[in-house]
């Protein structure tokens, strides 16, 4: 069986810590058994490893999240990069074409799809493996996994059985009910309905046939080029609701969607992360602070306070799920980004009357890591090294740089840097039309940069 993990999200529900590049699954607010901070995606990947199915897994994600995934769980994890953000049906269709044409998976192979961030125990993933037999033994088009409800929730969708089967065996699905009232939810629970946790399985040929019916290419590269032609619709609406035969496999165990501040704080091992003070008379209150200034919380109850370079949130926990709608008009670029080589934080931004722009960033490249070798077309940069040492590739030479050095990089000047120790510098960008898309990358790996210089007449002064 193959596993496809869906890693998406626009980063709105856990604002201001989450953003377009750092969705909720990447926030390091949980703890592992070594008392180390970990994210939801790190937790899930370690669980897949513990039940021996990580080798069968791929992650479908956007190019904005590629570096974050590689930074947190390693560069060996196979990724399927969506050309643009659309919805779950296009993402899963692209993943199917990848398995079929790149990994050459047999059409009869069972593929399980699940979110990258469920908060569960290891036995959840043992149950996921049982979807294969549930699908093949029943001859169904799709096999879903549903969680036995512990209370009548109006936050989840429900899988309603045609006839309930005892002993946790798969049952035929009659219909789906999306986010009912609590009263209706209780009626559904009395009918043995399950919470829909977004986990399902199918044989690869089932999706391949759907692509063929839509006259879409089966080759991954070709489908990527035509990705914008795929309907921007969820897999539930495009596939699940049109399937003729669906079975569901009950899961009776711990499961929680940590999609809002009130549910996430319930699973945090500590009430405070970052600088600040929670007074003794606070009650059921959490402080998560990523800023370098202290935050003090005094005498409040049932509150979450979250502070990051993207903003500050003070919310009653019960009201925190409303945050997505409240900030829907916020379109600011991410102020903090975690990259495969380290991190960057925007310190200041300004636009002047003549259209000139200025962006100031604080950047850290971890020891042994390097940026790509690239140049910009629209902006000039000035770097001031404030900590550590590195190797700087600059046009026709490679030199050593250290704290106190200032480097001028006019538009068009090719450059890249590798950290010999943890390296920090302040980067000031100036120009018109400053954008993170203003990159022409020549080499990604430092070894390729060195090889390029060694083959040329460039100077290497180290």
PyMOL commands that set and color helices and strands:
alter all, ss='L'
color gray80, all
select helices_A, chain A and resi 24-26+40-50+54-56+63-73+88-101+122-129+131-138+182-190+204-213+220-225+227-229+235-238+240-242+261-266+317-326+446-455
alter helices_A, ss='H'
color red, helices_A
select strands_A, chain A and resi 2-6+30-31+37-38+57-62+79-82+110-115+119-120+142-148+157-161+171-178+194-203+246-251+255-256+272-273+276-278+286-289+295-297+303-308+311-316+336-339+342-351+357-365+373-375+379-387+389-394+397-402+406-409+415-419+423-431+440-443+459-461
alter strands_A, ss='S'
color yellow, strands_A
deselect
rebuild
show_as cartoon
